[in-house]
Amino acid sequence: MGICEVPPGARLDPHCHTQHEVYYVQHGSGDILLGEKIITVKPGSCIYVPGNLAHGIKNQGSSTLSLLWIFPTDTWSEVEYHMQPDKNF
């Protein structure tokens, strides 16, 4: 698990990986791409991301979007990102 911080106006490009993932929004607001859906999030939002589903994060607010991410793995090296920048997000 770890913390991802996305500055105002920035994003984490769409990507996927085989592991499931959970996001818990600590601070800020924004949009999360989940496959073909876009979900608006705010502090307290909890999002489940199934394995192999394209997802990304976009900060739509005026402060840093901070979220806790959790993978069901023992080491970070087990997670292989497959970037999908051609997604319309």
MOGI-V206256 format. One record per backbone hydrogen bond with DSSP energy under -1.0 kcal/mol. NH is the residue of the N-H (numbers start at 1). CO is the residue of the C=O. E is the energy in kcal/mol with one decimal. If there is no record, write none. Layout:
BEGIN
nh=NH co=CO e=E
nh=NH co=CO e=E
END
This chain:
BEGIN
nh=2 co=69 e=-2.0
nh=4 co=67 e=-3.0
nh=6 co=65 e=-2.8
nh=9 co=59 e=-1.1
nh=10 co=7 e=-2.2
nh=12 co=57 e=-2.7
nh=15 co=55 e=-2.2
nh=16 co=82 e=-1.3
nh=21 co=49 e=-2.3
nh=22 co=70 e=-1.7
nh=23 co=47 e=-2.8
nh=24 co=68 e=-2.4
nh=25 co=45 e=-2.7
nh=26 co=66 e=-2.9
nh=27 co=66 e=-1.8
nh=30 co=41 e=-1.7
nh=31 co=58 e=-2.7
nh=32 co=39 e=-2.7
nh=33 co=56 e=-2.1
nh=34 co=37 e=-3.2
nh=35 co=54 e=-3.3
nh=37 co=34 e=-2.3
nh=39 co=32 e=-2.8
nh=41 co=30 e=-3.0
nh=44 co=25 e=-3.0
nh=45 co=42 e=-2.5
nh=47 co=23 e=-2.6
nh=49 co=21 e=-3.5
nh=52 co=17 e=-3.4
nh=53 co=50 e=-1.4
nh=55 co=15 e=-2.5
nh=56 co=33 e=-1.1
nh=57 co=12 e=-1.7
nh=58 co=31 e=-2.8
nh=59 co=10 e=-2.7
nh=61 co=29 e=-1.1
nh=65 co=6 e=-2.8
nh=66 co=27 e=-2.8
nh=67 co=4 e=-2.6
nh=68 co=24 e=-2.9
nh=69 co=2 e=-2.6
nh=70 co=22 e=-1.9
nh=73 co=71 e=-1.6
nh=78 co=75 e=-1.4
nh=79 co=76 e=-2.0
nh=82 co=16 e=-2.3
nh=84 co=14 e=-3.3
nh=87 co=84 e=-2.0
nh=89 co=87 e=-1.6
END
